[in-house]
Amino acid sequence: MVAATEAEAGVRGAEDVKNWMNLFRWIVKLIRDDYGIPEEKLTRTAVIETDIGLSIEQIEEVLSITAEAFQIRFVSGTLDELVKLEELCLLSAWLAGFYKEPSFLSASYVAAARGANARAGARE
């Protein structure tokens, strides 16, 4: 599939996302609509590569689209930090300032992400 432009990301309703639950739903819709993944596979505990079946390139596209839509930056090593769909969503929500710092992130990743994202949410 083709990654969305910044203008398309706005059309996707990113401007209406006001909390981490809305962001989770936004990411589910993105994956469902752009990659044809059935919504019943897109659960919180779904492993991104095996349960959902996205390739590394597709996961990178999802990160890129999400970064553009919410004006966040995923730093080097992001894919090493993520296993489940819930983790992708919580990380995105934290970087956008909608959620607390996720506990699954390594300390070095947190430091780099905070440096690149002024809106990164609170630690607790």
C-alpha positions as CSV (number, residue, x, y, z in Angstrom):
1,M,0.0,0.0,0.0
2,V,1.0,3.6,-0.4
3,A,1.8,5.8,2.6
4,A,-0.5,8.8,3.1
5,T,0.6,12.3,2.5
6,E,0.3,14.9,5.3
7,A,-2.9,16.2,3.8
8,E,-4.4,12.7,3.6
9,A,-3.5,12.2,7.3
10,G,-5.6,15.2,8.2
11,V,-8.5,13.8,6.2
12,R,-8.2,10.6,8.1
13,G,-9.4,12.4,11.2
14,A,-6.2,12.7,13.2
15,E,-7.2,16.2,14.2
16,D,-10.2,14.7,16.1
17,V,-8.0,12.5,18.3
18,K,-8.0,13.8,21.8
19,N,-6.9,10.9,24.0
20,W,-5.0,7.6,23.9
21,M,-8.2,5.6,23.3
22,N,-9.0,7.7,20.2
23,L,-5.5,7.3,19.0
24,F,-5.6,3.5,19.4
25,R,-8.8,3.4,17.3
26,W,-7.2,5.7,14.7
27,I,-4.3,3.3,14.3
28,V,-6.6,0.3,14.1
29,K,-8.6,2.0,11.3
30,L,-5.3,2.9,9.5
31,I,-4.1,-0.7,9.5
32,R,-7.6,-2.1,8.6
33,D,-8.1,0.4,5.8
34,D,-4.6,0.6,4.3
35,Y,-3.5,-3.0,4.7
36,G,-6.8,-4.9,4.6
37,I,-6.3,-6.6,7.9
38,P,-9.6,-7.7,9.4
39,E,-10.5,-5.7,12.5
40,E,-10.9,-8.9,14.6
41,K,-7.2,-9.4,14.3
42,L,-6.4,-5.9,15.5
43,T,-6.6,-6.6,19.3
44,R,-4.5,-5.0,22.0
45,T,-2.5,-8.2,22.5
46,A,-1.9,-8.9,18.8
47,V,1.8,-9.4,17.9
48,I,2.4,-6.9,15.1
49,E,4.4,-9.2,12.8
50,T,2.9,-12.6,13.5
51,D,-0.7,-12.1,14.6
52,I,-1.4,-9.1,12.4
53,G,0.9,-10.1,9.6
54,L,2.5,-6.8,8.7
55,S,6.0,-6.8,7.2
56,I,8.7,-4.6,8.6
57,E,8.2,-2.2,5.7
58,Q,4.5,-2.0,6.4
59,I,5.1,-1.3,10.1
60,E,7.6,1.4,9.1
61,E,4.8,2.9,6.9
62,V,2.4,2.8,9.8
63,L,5.0,4.6,11.9
64,S,5.6,7.2,9.2
65,I,1.9,7.9,8.7
66,T,1.3,8.1,12.4
67,A,4.3,10.4,12.9
68,E,3.0,12.8,10.2
69,A,-0.5,12.8,11.4
70,F,0.4,13.5,15.1
71,Q,3.6,15.5,14.5
72,I,5.7,13.1,16.5
73,R,9.1,11.5,15.9
74,F,9.8,7.9,16.3
75,V,13.5,7.6,17.2
76,S,16.0,5.0,16.1
77,G,15.3,1.6,17.6
78,T,11.5,2.0,17.7
79,L,10.9,-1.4,16.1
80,D,13.1,-3.0,18.7
81,E,10.8,-1.6,21.5
82,L,7.5,-2.8,20.0
83,V,6.0,-6.3,19.9
84,K,2.2,-5.9,20.3
85,L,-0.3,-3.5,18.7
86,E,-1.0,-2.1,22.2
87,E,2.6,-1.1,22.6
88,L,2.6,0.8,19.3
89,C,-0.5,2.6,20.3
90,L,0.7,3.5,23.8
91,L,4.1,4.7,22.5
92,S,2.3,6.9,19.9
93,A,0.0,8.3,22.6
94,W,2.9,9.0,24.9
95,L,4.9,10.8,22.2
96,A,1.8,12.9,21.3
97,G,1.2,13.8,25.0
98,F,-2.0,11.8,25.5
99,Y,-0.7,9.1,27.8
100,K,1.9,8.4,30.5
101,E,5.3,7.0,29.7
102,P,4.9,3.3,28.9
103,S,6.7,0.9,31.2
104,F,7.9,-1.5,28.5
105,L,10.3,1.1,27.0
106,S,14.1,0.9,27.7
107,A,15.7,3.8,29.5
108,S,17.9,4.7,26.5
109,Y,14.9,4.8,24.2
110,V,12.9,7.0,26.6
111,A,15.7,9.5,26.8
112,A,16.1,9.7,23.0
113,A,12.3,9.9,22.5
114,R,11.9,12.6,25.1
115,G,14.6,14.6,23.3
116,A,12.8,14.4,20.0
117,N,9.3,14.9,21.3
118,A,8.5,17.9,23.5
119,R,5.0,16.7,24.1
120,A,6.0,13.3,25.4
121,G,3.7,12.6,28.4
122,A,4.4,12.3,32.1
123,R,6.5,9.6,33.6
124,E,3.7,8.3,35.9
